[in-house]
Amino acid sequence: MYRKLSGVFRVCALVGVTCLLLTDLARADLQNVQVGGELRMRYRYYRNVFEQDFSRTVRVPGDFLFKRPIGASDVFSIFDWDAEGPDWHFAESAILLNVRADLTDNVSGYIELYDYNVWGEDFRSDYITGADFRASTSEDVEINQSYIQLDSVCDLPLRVRIGRQALVMGKGWLVNEMLTPTQRLSFDAVRATYDTEDFSVDAFWAKPFEGGVGEQDGDVDFYGVYATYKALKPVDISAYWYFLRDGRSRNDTDYDAFSEWVEDAIGRDNYDPTTLHTVGIRLNGALGNWDYDLEVAYQFGEADSLGSRFVPIGMMYGDDDARYDNIGADLRTGYTFDVTWKPRVSLIGAYFEGQDNRDLSFAQWLNPLYRPDASVSFNRLFADYNYLPVVNDNGWLSNFYMVGGGVDLHPSEQVLLHLQLVKAWIDAPFDQPAYWEVGDWRIPLAPNFSFWTNEGSNDIGYEASFYVKYNYSEDLYFLLYYSHLFAGDGLTDGGYFQFNGTAFSGGSDDQDADYVFLMSVLKF
């Protein structure tokens, strides 16, 4: 039923928007063409963070984890948190080139080309032999945005965009146009924006994945409504709803008809589409020298696509009853002093509720009909907020919380200095198989008794950061960033807080780590 209704809705929406576009385009003439773009260059250096070549190193073999729903065949990590092996450094660049064509009757078109590359990956000459080769161009220039825009639709403060486009909702906490400071994200989408002086409403439908004709209901769709009330001077009040539906089929087995009937009868291998709802509210504004931004969101719905990953090691079936039931929050507040350098002191806090159901009781270990529970953490959707750069957040850390404070200084109109110190913890730590610790060695006590565990630490550590931003002109700035991680025991024990709580971050030590980058951005 959902497939039919959503299909009818989308068809009607597309037909209506297309009719509006065709009506206006038929009488529109070219008025103006604008060309713009952006060049981003960045050098990055990590110390004591990653395994060599990002190799997935096994921390706990699957043989020690019988019947535990880990979400993979072993516990592995690309992070080492030790001083062994080489550090990781490279330079990257991102190029944007866009063209906007303004036509009559409030019609415009926009096309934006995007290229991201790591320096040296496309060089074509072998200096030893002098031979020249074709450059590797398989992942070069992409169409980042390409849409048609209608303004003042039906003489209302209504704007409609249809086509590939960047989506930024609010401050971009959960839906943003960036993946990292150099990598971008766009959606194939239809978006309508109703904007007045007192309030605004954004509604969109995006298609992150098209399953084609191979499956009747195999697409991923993303919907959202974001509304803001702006009439109150000290505060803007925003409320939103996002809905992500993944209709792709999941199954643990692919047996004959009789076996499938038996599975249905016993209630196994019965995965429904994933239906992730996110509802949230944001309060932001300023009162005198105080500024604040509070955002809280709650997620609910069926998490079958995630639950299918949690097949206990040595067993057959995952969790087809997994559900989202998580809270996420972000709080920022600051006070600016009216003195030289305009110092601003600030507080920051964030919480992303997580689960870790990867342990096992003795009764579950004995039970041959044991049903696993998936470990479902808050899904940060399409964010790029980086709370812990050394830990490699990039908008996908979950199952953690942090608090911190900072100060901003303006020595001149062109220079901004920022200092910050934060403390972070794992919300739901991972319990390692029982071991005896001798120096830097951990000796397994009873590998076959997977129910016997040692409680893991939740201490990620402290991260101290500093950056200086120099605005050379209105169109060009330089930024130097440095962050130092005082690693906690939680990074040695490890925990599932990477990639929305689905990937393990645990090393062979808890050495302090560093991250440095130098970036330049030119807009034209």
Long-range contacts (C-beta under 8 A, 24 or more apart in sequence): 2-245, 2-273, 3-216, 3-217, 3-247, 6-221, 6-245, 10-205, 13-190, 13-205, 14-162, 14-190, 17-160, 17-162, 17-190, 18-162, 20-150, 20-153, 20-160, 21-107, 21-148, 21-150, 21-162, 24-105, 24-106, 24-107, 24-150, 25-103, 25-107, 25-148, 27-104, 27-105, 28-103, 28-104, 28-105, 28-107, 29-103, 29-104, 30-101, 30-102, 30-103, 31-102, 31-103, 31-104, 32-101, 32-102, 33-99, 33-100, 33-101, 33-102, 34-99, 34-100, 34-102, 35-97, 35-98, 35-99, 36-97, 36-98, 36-100, 36-523, 36-524, 37-95, 37-96, 37-97, 37-98, 37-523, 37-524, 38-94, 38-95, 38-96, 38-521, 38-522, 38-523, 38-524, 39-93, 39-94, 39-95, 39-96, 39-520, 39-521, 39-522, 40-93, 40-94, 40-95, 40-181, 40-182, 40-519, 40-520, 40-521, 40-522, 41-91, 41-92, 41-93, 41-519, 41-520, 42-91, 42-92, 42-93, 42-181, 42-182, 42-517, 42-518, 42-519, 42-520, 43-89, 43-90, 43-91, 43-517, 43-518, 43-519, 44-89, 44-90, 44-91, 44-92, 44-515, 44-516, 44-517, 45-87, 45-88, 45-89, 45-514, 45-515, 45-516, 45-517, 46-87, 46-88, 46-89, 46-390, 46-513, 46-514, 46-515, 47-87, 47-513, 47-514, 47-515, 48-80, 48-81, 48-82, 48-83, 48-87, 48-511, 48-512, 48-513, 48-514, 49-79, 49-80, 49-81, 49-87, 49-88, 49-390, 49-392, 49-513, 49-515, 50-78, 50-79, 50-80, 50-88, 51-77, 51-78, 51-79, 51-80, 51-85, 52-85, 52-86, 54-78, 59-494, 59-504, 59-506, 60-432, 60-433, 62-313, 63-447, 64-433, 64-444, 64-447, 64-450, 65-313, 65-433, 65-450, 66-313, 66-314, 66-365, 66-448, 66-450, 67-312, 67-313, 67-314, 67-315, 67-360, 67-364, 67-365, 67-370, 67-450, 68-312, 68-313, 68-358, 68-359, 68-360, 68-450, 69-310, 69-311, 69-312, 69-313, 69-318, 69-319, 69-357, 69-358, 69-372, 69-373, 69-374, 69-375, 70-310, 70-312, 70-313, 70-358, 71-309, 71-310, 71-358, 71-374, 71-375, 71-496, 71-502, 72-309, 73-313, 75-430, 75-494, 75-504, 75-506, 76-504, 77-494, 77-504, 77-505, 77-506, 77-507, 79-392, 79-491, 79-505, 79-506, 79-507, 80-507, 80-508, 80-509, 81-487, 81-491, 81-492, 81-506, 81-507, 81-508, 81-509, 81-510, 81-511, 81-513, 82-507, 82-508, 82-509, 82-511, 83-509, 83-511, 84-508, 90-118, 90-119, 91-118, 91-119, 92-116, 92-117, 92-118, 92-119, 92-182, 93-117, 93-119, 93-182, 94-182, 94-183, 94-184, 96-144, 96-184, 98-145, 106-150, 106-151, 106-152, 106-153, 107-148, 107-149, 107-150, 107-151, 108-148, 108-149, 108-151, 109-147, 109-148, 109-149, 110-145, 110-146, 110-147, 110-148, 110-149, 111-143, 111-145, 111-146, 112-143, 112-144, 112-145, 112-146, 113-141, 113-142, 113-143, 113-144, 114-141, 114-142, 114-143, 114-144, 114-184, 115-140, 115-141, 115-142, 116-182, 116-183, 116-184, 144-184, 144-186, 145-186, 156-194, 157-194, 157-195, 157-196, 158-192, 158-193, 158-194, 159-192, 159-193, 159-195, 160-190, 160-191, 160-192, 160-193, 161-189, 161-190, 161-191, 161-192, 161-193, 162-189, 162-190, 162-191, 163-188, 163-189, 164-188, 164-189, 165-189, 165-191, 167-191, 167-204, 167-206, 167-382, 169-202, 169-224, 169-226, 169-240, 170-226, 170-228, 170-238, 170-240, 170-282, 170-295, 171-282, 171-284, 171-293, 171-295, 172-383, 172-384, 172-385, 173-282, 173-295, 173-330, 173-383, 173-385, 174-242, 174-278, 174-280, 174-297, 174-328, 174-380, 174-381, 174-382, 174-383, 175-224, 175-242, 175-381, 175-382, 175-383, 176-382, 176-383, 176-384, 176-385, 176-395, 178-384, 179-384, 179-394, 179-395, 180-384, 180-386, 180-394, 181-519, 182-519, 185-382, 185-384, 187-222, 197-230, 197-231, 198-229, 198-230, 198-231, 199-227, 199-228, 199-229, 199-230, 199-231, 200-227, 200-228, 200-230, 201-225, 201-226, 201-227, 201-228, 202-226, 202-227, 208-244, 209-246, 209-248, 211-247, 211-248, 215-247, 215-248, 215-249, 217-247, 217-249, 217-273, 218-247, 218-248, 218-249, 219-247, 219-248, 220-244, 220-245, 220-246, 220-247, 220-248, 221-245, 221-247, 232-285, 233-285, 234-285, 234-286, 234-287, 235-283, 235-284, 235-285, 236-282, 236-283, 236-284, 236-285, 237-281, 237-282, 237-283, 238-281, 238-282, 238-283, 238-284, 239-279, 239-280, 239-281, 239-282, 240-278, 240-279, 240-280, 240-281, 240-282, 241-277, 241-278, 241-279, 242-276, 242-277, 242-278, 242-381, 243-275, 243-276, 243-277, 243-278, 244-274, 244-275, 244-276, 244-278, 244-381, 245-273, 245-274, 245-275, 245-276, 246-273, 246-274, 246-276, 246-305, 247-273, 248-273, 248-305, 250-304, 250-305, 250-308, 251-308, 252-308, 252-311, 252-316, 252-317, 252-318, 253-316, 253-317, 267-320, 268-316, 268-317, 268-320, 269-317, 269-320, 270-320, 271-304, 271-305, 271-307, 271-308, 271-320, 272-302, 272-304, 272-320, 273-302, 273-304, 274-301, 274-302, 274-303, 274-304, 274-305, 274-306, 275-301, 275-302, 276-301, 276-303, 276-324, 276-379, 277-301, 277-324, 278-379, 278-381, 289-335, 289-336, 289-337, 289-338, 290-333, 290-334, 290-335, 291-333, 291-334, 291-335, 291-336, 292-332, 292-333, 292-334, 293-330, 293-331, 293-332, 293-333, 294-329, 294-330, 294-331, 294-332, 295-329, 295-330, 295-331, 296-327, 296-328, 296-329, 296-330, 297-327, 297-328, 297-329, 297-378, 298-326, 298-327, 298-328, 299-324, 299-325, 299-326, 299-327, 299-328, 299-378, 299-379, 300-324, 300-325, 303-374, 303-376, 306-374, 306-376, 306-502, 307-374, 307-376, 309-374, 309-502, 310-372, 310-373, 310-374, 310-375, 311-372, 312-370, 312-372, 315-370, 315-372, 317-371, 317-372, 318-372, 318-374, 319-371, 319-372, 319-373, 319-374, 322-373, 322-374, 322-376, 323-376, 324-376, 324-379, 325-376, 326-352, 326-353, 326-354, 326-355, 326-376, 326-377, 326-378, 326-379, 327-351, 327-353, 327-378, 328-352, 328-353, 328-378, 328-380, 328-398, 330-385, 334-408, 341-409, 341-410, 341-411, 342-408, 342-409, 342-410, 343-407, 343-408, 343-409, 344-407, 344-408, 344-409, 345-405, 345-406, 345-407, 346-405, 346-406, 346-407, 346-408, 347-403, 347-404, 347-405, 348-402, 348-403, 348-404, 348-405, 348-406, 348-420, 348-422, 349-401, 349-402, 349-403, 349-404, 350-387, 350-401, 350-402, 351-401, 351-427, 352-377, 352-378, 352-380, 352-397, 352-398, 352-399, 352-400, 352-401, 352-427, 353-377, 353-378, 353-399, 353-427, 354-378, 354-398, 354-399, 354-400, 354-426, 354-427, 354-428, 354-496, 354-497, 354-501, 355-399, 355-428, 355-501, 356-399, 356-428, 356-429, 356-430, 356-431, 356-495, 356-496, 358-430, 358-431, 358-496, 359-431, 359-451, 359-453, 360-450, 360-451, 361-451, 362-451, 364-451, 365-449, 365-450, 365-451, 375-428, 375-496, 375-501, 375-502, 376-501, 377-427, 377-428, 377-496, 377-497, 377-500, 377-501, 377-502, 378-500, 378-501, 379-500, 380-500, 387-422, 387-424, 388-422, 388-424, 388-460, 388-463, 388-485, 389-463, 389-465, 389-481, 389-483, 389-515, 390-463, 390-483, 390-484, 390-485, 390-513, 390-514, 390-515, 391-424, 391-460, 391-463, 391-485, 391-491, 391-505, 392-498, 396-498, 396-499, 396-500, 397-497, 397-498, 398-497, 398-500, 398-501, 399-426, 399-427, 399-428, 399-495, 399-496, 399-497, 399-501, 400-424, 400-425, 400-426, 400-427, 400-460, 400-497, 401-425, 401-427, 402-460, 413-471, 414-470, 414-471, 414-472, 415-468, 415-469, 415-470, 415-471, 416-468, 416-469, 416-471, 417-466, 417-467, 417-468, 418-465, 418-466, 418-467, 418-468, 418-469, 419-464, 419-465, 419-466, 420-464, 420-465, 420-466, 421-462, 421-463, 421-464, 421-465, 422-462, 422-463, 422-465, 423-461, 423-462, 424-460, 424-461, 424-462, 424-463, 425-458, 425-459, 425-460, 425-490, 426-456, 426-457, 426-458, 426-459, 426-460, 426-490, 426-495, 426-497, 427-458, 427-497, 428-495, 428-496, 429-455, 429-456, 429-457, 429-458, 429-490, 429-493, 429-495, 430-456, 430-493, 430-494, 430-495, 430-496, 430-504, 430-506, 431-455, 431-456, 432-456, 432-493, 432-494, 440-508, 440-509, 456-490, 456-493, 456-494, 456-495, 457-488, 457-489, 457-490, 457-492, 457-493, 458-490, 458-495, 459-488, 459-489, 459-490, 460-487, 460-488, 460-490, 460-491, 460-497, 461-485, 461-486, 461-487, 461-488, 461-490, 461-491, 461-510, 462-486, 462-488, 475-522, 475-523, 475-524, 476-520, 476-521, 476-522, 476-523, 477-520, 477-521, 478-518, 478-519, 478-520, 479-518, 479-519, 479-520, 479-521, 480-517, 480-518, 481-515, 481-516, 481-517, 481-518, 481-519, 482-514, 482-515, 482-516, 483-514, 483-515, 483-516, 484-512, 484-513, 484-514, 485-512, 485-513, 485-514, 485-515, 486-512, 487-511, 487-512, 487-513
